[in-house]
Amino acid sequence: MRLLFALLPLALMACQVPPMHTYALRLSPGADLRQALEAYAEAQKLQAGVVLTCVGSLTEAHLRLANQPEATRFEGPFEIVSLVGTLSPDGVHLHLSIADSSGRTLGGHLMPGCRIYTNVSFGKAEKDYSLIDCLSNA
């Protein structure tokens, strides 16, 4: 295992990683946050998209909390303090953190039903291939 970590920097230096393509997106009040991201990823044919940044607010949130089988619904309004994850043809994997008017923060897996309050703005990027692809060709 140590040999793998010792060789990893050499393999990374040998990779020619193409630049990322960046996208900006603004969603309107009433839209479902997850469904809008899934539709955008499909329309843009994103293969390896990532959320770079996100700001906005929600009227309600549906999150699958850690180690829970089902989503939990929360009444807002909420400020989005973080949204991270991936977008691909296999689906989205997104984690959302939100804060209420008292500053209480909670987070979990973004589930359908998160309704936008004022608006949500995103910065996203997509890379042309993964690090795994690069290392396997090095």
N, C-alpha and C positions, 0 to 999 in steps of 0.2 A: 504494500500500500504506500509506503514512503517513496518508493521509486516512481509511482504514478504521480504523486504530488511534486516530486523533484522534476519530472519531465514536463509537467503541465505548462509552466511558463515558456519553455522552448516551443511547445506545440502551438501555444497562443501567438507567439511571435511569428510563426510560419503561416498563420491564417491571414488571408486577405478578406477582411470583413467588409462587405459593401455598405454604403451609407444607409441610414434609415430614412424611410419616407414618413413625413409628419402630416397630421391631419388636425384640423380644428373643427369642433362641432358645438352647436348651441341648440339645446332642446327647450321647447316652450312649455308653459304651464299646462298641467293636466296630463301630460304624456307619462307613460309608464317607463321608468328609467331603464330597467333591464331589457324590456321588449324593444325599446328604441335602439339600444346598443347592439342587440342581436340582429335587428333589421339592418342597421348600418354596416355591421361586419359582413353580413351576407351580401348586401348591395355592392360593397366595395371589394368583395372577394378577398378579404383579409386572410392571410395564411398564418401569420405569426404576429398579431397585433398585441400591443400593450397599452394600458392607460398610463399616461405620463403625469397628468394632473387633472383635477376636477374641482370646481367650486359651484355652489348653488344651494337650493333649499328644497325640502319635501313637505307635503302636507301629511303624509303618512309613510311609514316604512314597514316593509316585510323582510325580516332577516331570519336566516337559519343560524341560530346561536351555536356556539361550540358544543359538540357532542349531543346535539338534539336532532331527532329524526324529521321534525316538521318546522315550518316557518312560524315565527311569532309576529303578530301585527302590533305596531306602535302608532299612536295618534300624535301628530305633530302640532305645530310646525317644528321642523328641524333644519339646522344648518349642516351641510355636508362638510366634514372636516378631512375626510380622506376617502379616496376610491382607488383601489389598486387591483390589477389582475390582467388576464389575458383574453384575447378574442381570436378564435380560429374557426375553421369549418367544422371542427368537432364540438363547438359550443363555446360558451364563455365561462370563465372562472373568475369571479369578482368578489372582493371583500370591501364592505362599506362601513365607515365610521361616521356617526352622526352625533350632534349635540343639541340638547333642548335649550329652552330659554333660561334655565338655571345653570347651564354649563355641564350638566350630567351627560356623559358620553357613553355610547355603547356601539358595538359593532358585531358583524357577522357576515355570512354569505349573502350577497345581494339576491333577492328573490323577486319574482313578478309581484306587482302591486305597489311598488314605491312610486307615488305620484308626485310630479314636480310642482312646486309651489310658485315660485317666481320664474326661475329659469335655471338651467344647468349648462355650464360651459366646460368643454373638455379639450385636452391636448392628448393626442394619441400618436403612436408611431408603429411602424411595421418594419421588421427586418426581412431581408430576402431569404436567409436560411439560418439555421440554429447553430449554436456552438458545437453541438453534438455532430452535426454534419461536417463542420469545419475540422474537428478533431479526427473524425473518421477518414478524412481525405488528406490529413497532414502526414 
